[in-house]
Amino acid sequence: MRKIAAIAEAHYVSVAPHNPMGPLATAVNVHFAAASPNFKILEYLLPTETEWGAWVDEPYLPKDGYLELRDRPGLGVEVNEDAITDNEYIHWQRTCPIRPDGSTGYI
């Protein structure tokens, strides 16, 4: 993402990541946003609207329309491994067609 953002910045283009992956990925994206001068907006799911809210101790929630960086180690959240281990929905994989020669089709 940083390389894509750097290329976009060189062409005066902002970046707006899409994050459908839960509160841990949101924490990663908050730090990406802070490190990217051309970051514009983050699309994400509120953890309060999914069962993912229990995956971390304190999921990032908007305050006045913003997600604030935290003064905590790492990504600013503690992973609740018990909640993740007990969850069957943890595995997500993007699928794409495979061509007869073994190469991937469109993604």
Salt bridges, closest charged atoms under 4 A:
GLU43 OE1 - HIS18 ND1 2.82
ASP57 OD2 - ARG72 NH2 2.67
GLU58 OE2 - ARG72 NH1 3.72
GLU68 OE1 - LYS63 NZ 3.82
